[in-house]
C-alpha cells in the first residue's frame, strides 16, 4: 500500500502549497487607517490626521492655544474623539477577520492504542479539512471585500464626525454672538425701564407706557438667560465632539461667524457625482458584491459541506506497519443544501434592492440639501445687504432727530432694540447658511439621514 499512497500525498502537498500561496493574507502596517484618512481627506477638503500617539496630544494642545476656526475644530475632533478611535479599532477587527480567513484550520491528529491477547495495536492518523483548503481563495476574497467595506464604513463615520463638528462649531459661535447681543438688549431695556419709572414718578408719563417698558425689560432678562443657556449648550456639544475635558475645556471661540462667500455654489452633475463618491452608495455596492461572492461559495459547498482527508498508519504486534489514507464525507441524506442556497440567493436580492434604494435616496437628498443651501444663502445675504443696512440707516436717522430734540429718548431706545433684533436674526441666518453648506457637502460625500442633519 505504501507505493500508491506516497504519490497521492505528494500531489496533495503540492496542491495544498499552491492554494496556500493563492490565499495567503497578512496584516498591513497601518491596519487600513491610511486608506480611511485618504478617503476622508478627499471629502472634507482638508487633511485628515488619524494619529494614535503622543504627537496627537501635542497637536491638540497647540490648536487649542489660539482661537479656533472650523478647520482646526475638525482637526481636533479627528485626533481626539474617542468614538472615532473605537471605530478605528473595529477596522482592526475587520482586518483580523480577513487575515484569519487566509489561514487553514489546524490539522487533526489521532492516536489509538489497543492491547489484548498478548497483542498491541496502535493507530495513528493525521487529517485536515479538504473543503476548507479548496475554498480558501474564495473565502479570503470574501473577507477582503468585507475589510474594504469596513474601511468605507470607517471613512463614512469619520466624514460624518467632521460634518457634525463643523455644525456644532458654527452653532456655538453663533450662540455666543447672540448671547453678547442679548446682553446689549437687556442693558437697553433696563435703561428704558429705569427712565420710564422716573418719568412716571415725576408725572410726565402714563402708567401704561411705564408698564410696557417694565414688561419689555422682564422679557429681555428672560431672553438673556435663554441666550446664555443656548451658548453653554452648544459649546458643550462642540466640546463632546472634540473629546475635550479638564484644562482643555478653556477653548477660545471667535467673536463672530465667518463672512458669507461672494457667490453661492453652483451644482452641475450633482446627482451623478453623489452616486460616484457617496460613501453609503459605495458601501451598498461593496455589500452586493460580497453577497454575490458568498452566493457562489454557498452553491459550491451546498452539496459537499464537510470533506476531510488524512494520512493513517497502523501498527500491530508481530505485523509490519500499515500505511494508508482516510476520507470522510458528510452524506446528504437529510440536508441537501437547498435551504442554504435559497437563503444566499434571497440575501443577494436583498442587497441589490437595498443598493437601489440607497441610490434613490442619495439623488433626492442631494437635491433637497442644495435647495436648503441656496435658500439659506439668499436669506443670509438678504439680511446682510438689505435688512441690517436699512435698520442701521433708520437708527442713524432717529439719533439725528434725537440730537435735534425731534425724537424722544424712548424712540431712540426702541429703535436701538429693533436694530439689535435685526442683527440677531442676521446672525441666525448666517449660522443656518453655514450649517446648510455643511449638510450639502455631507449629502454629496457621506450620506445618511438628512432629517438628522437639518435638525441641527
C-alpha positions as CSV (number, residue, x, y, z in Angstrom):
1,X,0.0,0.0,0.0
2,X,3.0,2.3,0.5
3,X,3.8,2.9,-3.2
4,X,0.3,4.2,-4.3
5,X,-0.1,6.3,-1.2
6,X,3.1,8.3,-1.5
7,X,2.3,9.8,-4.9
8,X,-1.1,10.8,-3.7
9,X,0.3,12.5,-0.7
10,X,2.9,14.2,-2.8
11,X,0.3,15.6,-5.2
12,X,-1.9,16.6,-2.3
13,X,1.0,18.5,-0.7
14,X,1.7,20.4,-4.0
15,X,-1.9,21.4,-4.3
16,X,-2.0,22.5,-0.7
17,X,1.0,24.7,-1.2
18,X,-0.4,26.3,-4.3
19,X,-3.7,27.1,-2.5
20,X,-1.9,28.5,0.5
21,X,0.1,30.8,-1.7
22,X,-3.0,31.9,-3.5
23,X,-5.0,32.7,-0.3
24,X,-2.2,34.0,1.9
25,X,-3.0,37.2,3.7
26,X,-1.0,39.2,6.3
27,X,-1.6,42.2,8.5
28,X,-0.9,45.7,7.0
29,X,1.4,48.2,8.8
30,X,-1.4,50.7,9.3
31,X,-4.4,48.5,9.7
32,X,-6.2,50.3,6.9
33,X,-6.1,53.7,8.7
34,X,-4.2,55.4,5.8
35,X,-6.9,54.4,3.3
36,X,-9.6,55.8,5.6
37,X,-7.6,59.0,6.0
38,X,-7.2,59.3,2.2
39,X,-10.9,58.8,1.6
40,X,-11.8,61.3,4.3
41,X,-9.4,63.9,3.1
42,X,-10.9,63.7,-0.4
43,X,-14.3,64.5,1.0
44,X,-13.7,67.2,3.7
45,X,-11.3,69.3,1.7
46,X,-8.6,69.3,4.4
47,X,-6.1,66.9,5.9
48,X,-7.5,64.1,8.0
49,X,-5.0,63.1,10.6
50,X,-5.9,59.8,12.3
51,X,-2.9,59.5,14.7
52,X,-3.0,57.4,17.8
53,X,0.2,58.5,19.6
54,X,1.6,61.3,21.8
55,X,2.1,63.5,18.8
56,X,-1.7,63.8,18.5
57,X,-2.0,65.2,22.1
58,X,0.7,67.8,21.4
59,X,-1.0,68.9,18.2
60,X,-4.4,69.2,20.0
61,X,-2.8,71.4,22.7
62,X,-1.2,73.6,20.1
63,X,-4.5,74.1,18.3
64,X,-6.3,75.0,21.5
65,X,-3.8,77.6,22.3
66,X,-5.4,80.1,19.9
67,X,-8.9,80.9,18.8
68,X,-10.5,78.0,16.9
69,X,-11.7,78.1,13.3
70,X,-13.8,75.4,11.7
71,X,-10.9,73.6,10.2
72,X,-9.0,73.5,13.5
73,X,-12.1,72.2,15.3
74,X,-12.4,69.4,12.7
75,X,-8.7,68.5,13.1
76,X,-9.0,68.3,16.8
77,X,-12.1,66.0,16.6
78,X,-10.3,63.7,14.2
79,X,-7.3,63.5,16.5
80,X,-9.1,63.4,19.8
81,X,-12.6,61.9,19.5
82,X,-12.8,58.6,21.4
83,X,-15.7,57.4,19.5
84,X,-13.7,57.7,16.3
85,X,-10.8,55.7,17.9
86,X,-13.3,53.0,18.7
87,X,-14.3,52.9,15.0
88,X,-10.7,52.5,14.0
89,X,-10.4,49.6,16.5
90,X,-13.4,48.0,14.7
91,X,-11.4,48.4,11.5
92,X,-8.5,46.4,13.1
93,X,-11.0,43.7,14.0
94,X,-12.2,43.5,10.3
95,X,-8.5,43.2,9.2
96,X,-8.0,40.4,11.7
97,X,-11.0,38.5,10.3
98,X,-9.6,39.0,6.8
99,X,-6.2,37.6,7.8
100,X,-7.8,34.7,9.6
101,X,-9.8,33.8,6.5
102,X,-6.5,33.1,4.8
103,X,-5.4,30.6,7.4
104,X,-6.2,26.9,7.2
105,X,-7.8,25.2,10.1
106,X,-5.2,23.3,12.2
107,X,-4.8,19.7,11.2
108,X,-6.1,17.0,13.4
109,X,-4.0,14.2,14.9
110,X,-5.5,11.0,16.3
111,X,-3.8,8.2,18.3
112,X,-5.2,4.9,19.5
113,X,-3.7,2.0,21.4
114,X,-5.5,-1.3,22.0
115,X,-3.9,-4.2,24.0
116,X,-5.3,-7.6,24.5
117,X,-4.5,-11.3,24.0
118,X,-0.8,-10.6,24.1
119,X,-1.1,-8.2,21.1
120,X,-0.9,-4.4,20.9
121,X,-2.5,-2.5,18.1
122,X,-1.6,1.2,17.6
123,X,-3.5,3.5,15.2
124,X,-2.2,6.9,14.2
125,X,-3.9,9.5,12.0
126,X,-3.3,13.0,10.6
127,X,-6.3,14.7,8.9
128,X,-7.3,18.1,7.7
129,X,-10.4,19.8,6.2
130,X,-10.0,19.4,2.5
131,X,-13.2,21.5,1.8
132,X,-11.7,24.4,3.7
133,X,-8.5,24.1,1.6
134,X,-10.3,24.1,-1.7
135,X,-12.5,27.1,-0.7
136,X,-9.6,29.1,0.8
137,X,-9.1,31.6,-2.1
138,X,-12.9,32.3,-2.3
139,X,-13.2,32.8,1.5
140,X,-10.2,35.0,1.5
141,X,-11.7,37.1,-1.3
142,X,-15.0,37.5,0.6
143,X,-13.2,38.7,3.7
144,X,-11.0,41.0,1.7
145,X,-14.2,42.7,0.4
146,X,-15.6,42.9,3.9
147,X,-12.4,44.5,5.0
148,X,-12.7,47.1,2.2
149,X,-16.3,47.6,3.2
150,X,-15.1,48.2,6.8
151,X,-12.7,50.9,5.5
152,X,-15.7,52.6,3.8
153,X,-17.7,52.4,7.0
154,X,-14.9,53.9,9.0
155,X,-14.4,56.7,6.4
156,X,-18.1,57.4,6.5
157,X,-18.1,57.8,10.3
158,X,-15.0,60.0,10.0
159,X,-16.6,62.3,7.4
160,X,-19.8,62.4,9.5
161,X,-17.8,63.3,12.6
162,X,-16.2,66.1,10.6
163,X,-19.6,67.4,9.4
164,X,-21.1,67.2,12.9
165,X,-18.1,69.1,14.3
166,X,-18.4,71.9,11.8
167,X,-22.1,72.3,12.5
168,X,-21.5,72.3,16.3
169,X,-18.8,74.9,15.8
170,X,-21.0,77.2,13.8
171,X,-23.8,76.8,16.3
172,X,-21.5,77.5,19.2
173,X,-20.0,80.7,17.7
174,X,-23.5,81.9,16.7
175,X,-24.9,81.2,20.1
176,X,-22.0,83.1,21.8
177,X,-22.5,86.0,19.4
178,X,-26.3,86.0,20.1
179,X,-25.6,85.9,23.8
180,X,-23.5,89.0,23.6
181,X,-26.3,90.8,21.7
182,X,-28.8,89.7,24.3
183,X,-26.7,91.4,26.9
184,X,-26.9,94.6,25.0
185,X,-30.7,94.2,24.6
186,X,-31.1,93.8,28.3
187,X,-28.9,96.9,29.0
188,X,-31.1,98.9,26.7
189,X,-34.3,97.6,28.2
190,X,-33.0,98.2,31.7
191,X,-32.2,101.8,30.9
192,X,-35.6,102.4,29.3
193,X,-37.4,100.8,32.3
194,X,-35.5,103.0,34.8
195,X,-36.1,106.1,32.8
196,X,-39.8,105.3,32.5
197,X,-40.1,104.8,36.2
198,X,-38.5,108.2,36.9
199,X,-40.7,109.9,34.4
200,X,-43.8,108.2,35.8
201,X,-42.9,109.3,39.3
202,X,-42.5,112.9,38.1
203,X,-45.9,112.7,36.5
204,X,-44.6,113.1,32.9
205,X,-45.5,109.7,31.7
206,X,-48.5,107.4,31.7
207,X,-48.8,104.2,33.8
208,X,-49.4,102.2,30.6
209,X,-46.2,103.4,28.9
210,X,-44.1,102.8,32.1
211,X,-45.6,99.2,32.4
212,X,-44.8,98.5,28.8
213,X,-41.1,99.4,29.4
214,X,-41.0,97.2,32.5
215,X,-42.6,94.3,30.6
216,X,-40.0,94.7,27.8
217,X,-37.2,94.7,30.4
218,X,-38.5,91.5,32.0
219,X,-38.7,89.8,28.6
220,X,-35.2,90.9,27.9
221,X,-34.0,89.3,31.2
222,X,-35.6,86.0,30.2
223,X,-34.2,86.2,26.7
224,X,-30.8,86.9,28.0
225,X,-30.9,83.8,30.3
226,X,-32.1,81.7,27.4
227,X,-29.3,83.0,25.2
228,X,-26.7,82.2,27.8
229,X,-28.1,78.7,28.2
230,X,-28.0,78.2,24.5
231,X,-24.4,79.4,24.3
232,X,-23.4,76.9,27.1
233,X,-25.4,74.1,25.5
234,X,-23.9,74.5,22.0
235,X,-20.4,74.9,23.5
236,X,-20.8,71.7,25.4
237,X,-21.9,69.9,22.2
238,X,-18.8,71.1,20.5
239,X,-16.6,70.0,23.4
240,X,-18.1,66.5,23.3
241,X,-17.3,66.1,19.7
242,X,-13.8,67.4,20.2
243,X,-13.3,64.9,23.0
244,X,-12.1,67.6,25.5
245,X,-12.2,67.6,29.3
246,X,-10.3,69.1,32.2
247,X,-8.0,72.0,31.5
248,X,-8.5,71.7,27.7
249,X,-12.1,73.0,28.2
250,X,-10.8,76.5,28.1
251,X,-11.0,76.7,24.3
252,X,-11.4,80.1,22.7
253,X,-14.1,80.8,20.0
254,X,-14.0,83.8,17.7
255,X,-16.4,86.7,18.3
256,X,-18.3,86.3,15.1
257,X,-19.2,83.8,12.3
258,X,-17.2,83.7,9.1
259,X,-18.4,86.0,6.3
260,X,-20.6,84.7,3.6
261,X,-18.9,83.6,0.4
262,X,-19.1,86.0,-2.5
263,X,-21.1,83.6,-4.6
264,X,-23.2,80.6,-3.9
265,X,-22.2,77.2,-5.1
266,X,-23.5,76.0,-8.4
267,X,-24.4,72.4,-8.8
268,X,-23.6,70.6,-12.1
269,X,-23.9,66.8,-12.3
270,X,-24.5,66.8,-8.6
271,X,-26.6,63.6,-8.6
272,X,-24.0,61.7,-10.7
273,X,-21.2,63.0,-8.5
274,X,-23.0,61.9,-5.4
275,X,-23.6,58.4,-6.8
276,X,-19.9,58.0,-7.6
277,X,-18.4,59.3,-4.4
278,X,-21.0,59.0,-1.6
279,X,-19.7,56.5,0.9
280,X,-23.1,54.9,1.7
281,X,-23.6,54.2,-2.0
282,X,-20.1,52.6,-2.2
283,X,-20.8,50.6,0.9
284,X,-24.0,49.3,-0.6
285,X,-22.2,48.3,-3.8
286,X,-19.5,46.5,-1.8
287,X,-22.1,44.6,0.2
288,X,-23.8,43.5,-3.0
289,X,-20.5,42.3,-4.5
290,X,-19.6,40.4,-1.3
291,X,-23.0,38.8,-1.2
292,X,-22.7,37.7,-4.8
293,X,-19.3,36.1,-4.0
294,X,-20.8,34.4,-0.9
295,X,-23.6,33.0,-3.1
296,X,-21.0,31.4,-5.3
297,X,-19.3,29.8,-2.3
298,X,-22.7,28.6,-1.0
299,X,-23.6,26.9,-4.2
300,X,-20.1,25.3,-4.4
301,X,-20.5,23.8,-0.9
302,X,-24.2,23.3,-0.9
303,X,-23.9,19.6,-1.6
304,X,-20.5,18.8,-0.1
305,X,-20.3,20.7,3.2
306,X,-17.7,18.7,5.0
307,X,-14.9,16.8,3.3
308,X,-11.9,15.7,5.3
309,X,-8.9,13.8,4.1
310,X,-5.9,12.5,6.0
311,X,-3.0,10.1,6.4
312,X,-3.3,7.0,8.5
313,X,-0.9,4.3,9.7
314,X,-1.4,1.3,11.8
315,X,0.9,-0.9,13.9
316,X,0.1,-4.3,15.2
317,X,2.3,-6.5,17.3
318,X,4.2,-9.0,15.2
319,X,2.9,-7.4,12.0
320,X,4.5,-4.9,9.6
321,X,3.3,-1.3,9.8
322,X,0.4,-0.5,7.5
323,X,0.0,2.9,5.9
324,X,-2.9,4.4,4.0
325,X,-5.3,7.3,3.9
326,X,-8.8,8.1,5.2
327,X,-11.5,10.2,3.7
328,X,-14.7,11.3,5.5
329,X,-17.6,12.9,3.7
330,X,-20.9,14.2,5.1
331,X,-23.7,12.2,3.5
332,X,-26.6,14.5,2.3
333,X,-29.4,12.3,3.5
334,X,-31.5,14.9,5.2
335,X,-29.9,18.3,4.2
336,X,-29.1,18.7,0.5
337,X,-28.0,22.3,1.0
338,X,-31.0,23.8,-0.8
339,X,-32.0,25.9,2.1
340,X,-28.5,27.5,2.3
341,X,-28.5,28.2,-1.4
342,X,-32.0,29.7,-1.2
343,X,-31.0,31.9,1.7
344,X,-27.9,33.1,-0.1
345,X,-30.0,34.0,-3.2
346,X,-32.5,35.9,-1.1
347,X,-29.7,37.8,0.7
348,X,-28.2,38.7,-2.7
349,X,-31.6,40.1,-4.0
350,X,-31.9,42.0,-0.7
351,X,-28.5,43.6,-1.2
352,X,-29.4,44.5,-4.8
353,X,-32.7,46.2,-3.8
354,X,-31.0,47.9,-0.8
355,X,-28.4,49.4,-3.2
356,X,-31.1,50.7,-5.5
357,X,-32.9,52.2,-2.5
358,X,-29.7,53.9,-1.3
359,X,-29.2,55.4,-4.8
360,X,-32.7,56.8,-5.0
361,X,-32.4,58.4,-1.6
362,X,-28.9,59.8,-2.5
363,X,-30.3,61.6,-5.5
364,X,-33.2,63.0,-3.5
365,X,-31.0,64.1,-0.6
366,X,-28.6,66.0,-2.8
367,X,-31.5,67.9,-4.4
368,X,-33.0,68.7,-1.1
369,X,-29.7,69.7,0.5
370,X,-28.9,72.1,-2.4
371,X,-32.4,73.7,-2.2
372,X,-31.8,74.3,1.6
373,X,-28.3,75.6,0.9
374,X,-29.4,78.0,-1.8
375,X,-32.4,79.3,0.3
376,X,-30.2,79.8,3.4
377,X,-27.6,81.7,1.3
378,X,-30.2,84.0,-0.2
379,X,-31.8,84.7,3.2
380,X,-28.4,85.4,4.9
381,X,-27.3,87.6,2.0
382,X,-30.7,89.5,2.2
383,X,-30.1,90.2,5.9
384,X,-26.5,91.3,5.2
385,X,-27.2,93.5,2.2
386,X,-30.8,94.8,2.9
387,X,-32.3,94.3,6.3
388,X,-29.3,95.2,8.6
389,X,-28.2,98.3,6.5
390,X,-31.7,99.7,6.4
391,X,-32.1,99.2,10.2
392,X,-28.8,101.0,10.7
393,X,-29.9,103.8,8.5
394,X,-33.1,104.2,10.4
395,X,-31.2,104.1,13.7
396,X,-28.9,106.8,12.5
397,X,-31.8,109.0,11.4
398,X,-33.6,108.6,14.8
399,X,-30.3,109.5,16.5
400,X,-30.1,112.7,14.4
401,X,-33.7,113.6,15.3
402,X,-32.9,112.9,19.0
403,X,-29.9,115.2,18.9
404,X,-32.1,117.8,17.3
405,X,-34.7,117.3,20.0
406,X,-37.2,116.0,17.5
407,X,-37.4,112.5,18.9
408,X,-37.7,111.3,22.5
409,X,-35.3,109.1,24.4
410,X,-37.8,106.2,24.2
411,X,-38.0,106.4,20.5
412,X,-34.2,106.2,20.4
413,X,-34.2,103.2,22.7
414,X,-37.0,101.5,20.8
415,X,-35.2,101.8,17.5
416,X,-31.9,100.6,19.1
417,X,-33.8,97.4,20.2
418,X,-35.2,96.9,16.7
419,X,-31.7,97.2,15.2
420,X,-30.3,94.7,17.7
421,X,-33.2,92.3,16.9
422,X,-32.4,92.5,13.2
423,X,-28.7,91.9,13.8
424,X,-29.7,88.9,16.0
425,X,-31.8,87.5,13.1
426,X,-28.9,88.1,10.7
427,X,-26.6,86.0,13.0
428,X,-29.2,83.2,12.9
429,X,-29.5,83.4,9.2
430,X,-25.7,83.3,8.8
431,X,-25.4,80.3,11.1
432,X,-28.2,78.5,9.1
433,X,-26.2,79.1,5.9
434,X,-23.0,77.5,7.2
435,X,-24.9,74.6,8.6
436,X,-26.7,74.2,5.2
437,X,-23.4,74.3,3.5
438,X,-22.1,71.5,5.7
439,X,-25.2,69.5,5.1
440,X,-24.7,69.9,1.3
441,X,-21.2,68.6,1.5
442,X,-22.3,65.7,3.6
443,X,-25.1,64.9,1.2
444,X,-22.6,64.8,-1.6
445,X,-19.9,62.8,0.2
446,X,-21.2,60.7,3.1
447,X,-24.9,60.2,3.0
448,X,-27.0,59.2,6.0
449,X,-30.2,60.6,7.4
450,X,-30.9,64.1,6.0
451,X,-33.5,64.9,8.7
452,X,-31.0,64.4,11.4
453,X,-28.6,66.7,9.7
454,X,-31.0,69.5,9.0
455,X,-32.3,69.3,12.6
456,X,-29.0,70.7,13.9
